[in-house]
């Protein structure tokens, strides 16, 4: 059985190039830099995304996913885990 661990919640978009703002569920937010891919869980599904870039802003994690290049695409992920 595969287990998944929630590492944060996508609370908003950031900028216009498709970055998302993540509220981390860990005190050591630099762990996000070690990740290459993550699953994003929405209401109906779970989808794998490749991480292109990780930044930090005011205790939040900013993530750029491969293939999410516009704010409209990132907006769909808001509220996901």
N, C-alpha and C positions, 0 to 999 in steps of 0.2 A: 504494500500500500504506500503510495506516495503522499508525503506530508508537505504542507506549505506553511511558511512562517510569514505573517504580516509584518512588513518592515516600515510601513508608513501609509499615509492617505494623501492622495492627490487633492489638494484643496483649491487650486486655482491654476491659471495659466500665467506665464511670465514672458513678457515681450511679445513680439509678433512673429517670431521664427519657430514657434511650436514647442517651446520649453514649458514644462509643468513645474509647479511649486508643490513640494511634498513635505507634509508634516511628519517628521521621523518618529518612530516608536522606539528609539534607542538613544542613549546619551552619547554614544560614540558615533557621530554622524559621518565620520570619515570612512566608515565601513562601506559606504555607498561607492567609493572609488574603486573598490575591489570587484564590484559586480560587472559582469559583461552583458548579462541578459536577466530580465525579471519577468514575472507574470503579473499582468494587471487584471484584477478581478472587478468586473462591472456587475450590474444587477443580474444579467442573464448569462454571462460567460466569463471565461478566463483566457487571456491571449498573451502570448510571449512577445516581448519587445526587446530589441537589441539597444543597449545604451551607447550613445555616441559621445556624450559629454556630461560631466557632473560639476556643479558649482555650488557655492554656499552663499546664503544671504539671510542675515538676521535669524539664525538658528533654524533656518529652513534649508532644504536641499532642492536645488534646481537641476532638473534632468532633461536632457535632450534625447529623445528616442529616434532611432533610424526610421525614416519614412513618415515621421510627423514633422512637417515643415511649415505648417501654417497654424495661426492661432485657432482657426475654426476646427482643425483636426484635433488640436490639444484640448479644446473646450469639451469635446465628447468624453474625455477621460476624467473630467472633474467629478470628485466624489468617490472615485474608485480607490481600491486598496491594492 
